Amino acid sequence: MEGRGRRRTKAVRCAACGAPNAASARFCDQCGRILASVARAPGDRRIVTALFADIVDYSRLVTELDAEEVVGRIDEAFGLLAAAVERYDGAVEKFIGDAVFAVFGARRAHDDDPLRAALCGLEMTSSLEQVAHDRGEPPLRLRVGIATGEVVASVREVGDRTDLVVTGDTVTTAMRLQELAEPGEILLDEASVRAARQRLEVEVVGEHAIRGRAEPVRVHRLRGERQHRLVGAAGPGLLIGRVADRARLRDALESTHRTGRGRVVVVIGDAGIGKSRLVADMEEEARGLGFAWTWTENLSYTTGEYYAFARTFAQRLADEHGTDSGSFARRLLFTSDIDETTTRRLAGAVAAIARDAEFSGWEAEAALVPADPADIRRSLGELTARYVRRLAETGGPRAVVIDDVHWADRSSRPLLDQLIKIVTDVPFTVFVTTRPGSIPAWAPLAHVELLELSGLDSRGTGRLAASVTGTSLGDETSDWLHERTGGNPLFVVETVRALLEDDALVMRDGRLELGDPSGVDRVPVNLRALLGARIDALQPAARAALQVASVIGMSFSPALVSELLGGAPADDALAVLAESSIVDPAEAGGEWRFRHPLIHDVAYAGMLSSRRRELHGRLADSLESGPLPPQIGQLAHHRAASGDRERAVPLLAQAADAALAVGAVTEAAGYWRTAAVLLGDDPRAGEFRARIRELEIAVSPRATRGR
């Protein structure tokens, strides 16, 4: 599967070992050393998931065993724990006594780092139990704490060693949760559970005071991974604004039902847009037409595993018949109507998969695996065709969902491609979901159609928000919410939840309204993680341009971005951002613009405060030296954000006066409020606060009625 229209990027070579790495890489994939382009960067603010795992039985081992044996047992345990971290693409930051500290999202961000950390904790526990079981010994037990939140990730150089160090109360919270856990327990904070997006089985432990945190932390006990996830940001049973999209999927089912020939619909959309939710809504209708229903998802952390998709698909089908995938495959493939040569060829193909994927049950057929890789590829194609056709013969019409195909493992892709190509010969309707930029190579086939999902409109956004709040939103608030989220259902739901938590919504005339939209700037942690992973995957030049653009504002000009980058051309970097659906190119005579405010806010929040102040100061200098007089409010904003109190306060006062002159009282109060904050203990701060109080009294309903 290949993306379309993607730019080719040069590999970044590691200075230590010379290995090539992706342009967006922060650490060398071969030796793990930090890359030079990252080492020169001052650091950033990012959402990570921290994990602390403590070996409970260390003291027991010391009293029962010889010291040398204790060292061997602990080293072995640490090896297993580190392997679990590596499998889910986290990083072991350090070993502390009998504990391990790992971070997910610091070296390479993923949009599911909290889920990865939780699954890592489960694997840590199970791997220690398995080793103990094999030896007939009691297992070493763990206490695990997991927390998600913002940290500062900075580069630290000591001698010839360069490390990435994470600092923040997220790390402290994870450590405190580990201390709170009982032996064998895995405890998570609320942010981790919410960011895992319904993929975990948890139970609430309660709220606990954590040293260093102002508010109690809601703690959850991890029970396991949810095998059959609830799809969609709003949960099951609610599908809004997808009437036309749903009709397209229904048409594909009805076409297959009518003609007996397969159809494929590729549903394309950003994370959270509702691809899986839309497809899941078709199950009842498919079964009503007599179709069987098979859902197979691809997971981001199994992309490196051999035949992960193929094995999952085979097991889902076997589950329908109450058996294992191997027995079901034998029943389908090896029938009396095929000759012995074909039987041996098919058995060798399955044995090749078993060998590479390291699963048992096909050892007797291992000798039948072809020696030539080309022969293996041909036999795998034959195997797929036989399997699919026999599945149709024995099971009849079927709807097959291949969720998140952009994460399909490489080894399964030829089999998946073969499935798509031959599906026109069987009564199967295949629904495939993927993200923009990952359109499969087989998309142009005649029986394949593409369905691109966009965000909900303002009305749909309001309806979805009302399903969360239980009360309708005012029209202006719905419009604001739509503008901020782009109508992405996940973004809508999480933003509304954050507004409720912050008491930012007030009841007016029976509907919820936003008190002050200008004061809403908090992005929920899980959305920062999701969007931050998209930003982290960009090339360094594109990331730098994005951060500079976020300082300028929601709209910006390439020339100003280039100036703040020190004169480096920004055209190529902005083109990459446009291809990534992060910004929209300028229309004739206009400016470039962020796709929606959430992306802007996440890009801005990712910078160190010192870097933000520097860029705001340089931008204010540029505005003042430009050929046209700057807007006073804009200049005041950038001077204030740069921390230049002496120049900012007079500008803020002028901006407030200008706002009052046109009746913009809310904006005027905002300028005075910013000035008061900048002044701190300075007596002038009291004057600005007094003006705010006078203005609030003047515009209050009672004062207005008295006029």
C-alpha angles and dihedrals in degrees: 000000000000134000119237125234095006118151119241111241131200120249118247113229122218112241091213103051104006095236117150117243135185115275090246094049119121098187132033112264090213108043102012095233117144112260120245094243090057095041090060092052117094093225136257146234114260143161112252137166115233123204128193119187120184124193103231098195099057094107091049091052092051092055096042104039140047113267092245091054090047090055091050093049094047093046089051091049092049089051091055092046092049091049090055091051091049093049091060092043097249126134130240102228096185147331112240113194104296095347136082125216116203132175129204117202101020100095096025122007123219127183090238103045094131090055091047091052092050093049089047090056090052091049092048090057096043094047092054090047092050094051091049092047092052089053097041091240132128109267125248107251127219137210109208130190124187128186135170128207148098123320136168109246109200137169118247122192119199114172108313093336123098120193137175110235124197120208129182145093090275087075091048092048092053090050092049091049089052089053090049094051122098119233108288093018129124113201125192134188123237094258092058093049094048093046091052086069102220095314096117135069106225140158126209115251095183140253118310133187109240121199109250095023120103094207129045115263120236105229128205130193114224114231099174146286118312104239097198107039127207104243127219135039093261095044128238123326099036122090116161131187098359102108096122093041092050090050090057091056092045090052090055092052093047092048091055091044091051100041104025089230122121128248132194126208118190110204110204127194147120122277110286095018091115105257095141092040092054094048093045089056089065096063097090092047092048092051089047088060090051097260123143112229125226122178119193121176129195117220126213093228095053097056090104096049120100114255094345093153094043092050093047092048092049092048094049089055092046090050089060088060097040096245141097123276094248095054091045092050092051090050092052100040109036109060130149094254095071125076126245094254092057091045091054092047093051092045090051090052093053090045089054090056091046091051095051095039092044099230125141135235100072102070092116090058095047092100089060094064108115116246094218114076089214090058090050091053092051093047091049089054090051090047092053093049092049093046094050096045093047089048089056092046094052102032106031125211115007140183111216121195118200103187123199095001089177086076096050112131117251096240092057096047097085089051091047091048090051090050091054094047096052098037090093088070094056133053094256128128110201122200113196124186124200143152127254112278093032102080109155118248090238093060094106092062113122095242093050123087130183124227115190116199121212129189124281118270121247093271093050090047090054093049092051091047090050089055088060099042098036089227133080119258124231116257094249092049091049090051091049092048091049092050092048097047103030087232092287103156095218091049091048095051096045094044091052091049089052091050090052092049090050093047088235095141120079130189115246123170091343096309134091116250132183111250099212118354092191090063095055109096105131115115114201113252095242092053091048088053093048096047093036090060089056090051093045091056092060124101113265092251092053092047091051092050091048093053092048090048090051090058091053092053143249090318127036145164124243090230093059092045089052091049093053090046088060097263098307112144111256100193097097093044092050090048089056090050090051092050088051091054091241098116134019120229120246120268119224109310093355139103134259115262140200113253090239137342095259092065090047092050094048092050090049094046091053094068125088112255090242091056092049092052091049094051094045089052093049091046091052090050089051093050092050093049094046125111093252128054109259123239105266094225092050093048092047090052094053095044090051092047090051090058092239096144098176095055097033101055097059090046091050090051091051091047090052092051091049091050092050090051090064096038096257095142096161091054091047092053089049092055092049091047091053091049091051092051092050092050093051108174094002110122089233088070089069090057092057092047090051090053090052091052092048091050092049091051092047094053097038116121092246092053091047093052090051093060 
